[in-house]
């Protein structure tokens, strides 16, 4: 039972008039609720969207197979899929192409698997070396020494019509299996 109004001392069902403090509290609580919902939409998007994302194959032509002599490792650059002319230097990426017998290729991302510094190929020692923290990789991309947790990241490769193609629709990263 409520306290009632001043006239009847609690004997009627009338609700007392709301105080200014109570009205302001209700307005504030309502605004906080709306603000929480507005803030939750992007957070839910970040949590849910990856489940719906599909990465399509985006095969990039690195050039004619003849540009990559057997037994050598060469640097090849390519335009990143989805880039636009205003991106400047960031619209291009590079990869190390290792040519083996029988038109077989391995294509490695230039980034070290430790912290992403660009690795350099040394033909004399047949090793990839990272200048940042001393990571070293064998010519097949496997880890030789240093802090990297795994070998170099590889792009899927195929040869069509005498051209070397890599699937650059999704850049290799730590989410890739070893």
Secondary structure, 3 states (H helix, E strand, C coil): CCCCCCCCCCCCCCCCCCCHHHHHHHHHHHHHHHHHHHHHHHHHHHHHHCCCCCCCCCEEEEEEHHHCCCCCEEEEEEECCCCCHHHHHHHEEEEEEEEECCCEEEEEECECCCCCCEEEEECCCCEEEECCCCCEEECCCCEEECCCCCCCCEECEEEECCEEEEECCCCCCCCCCC
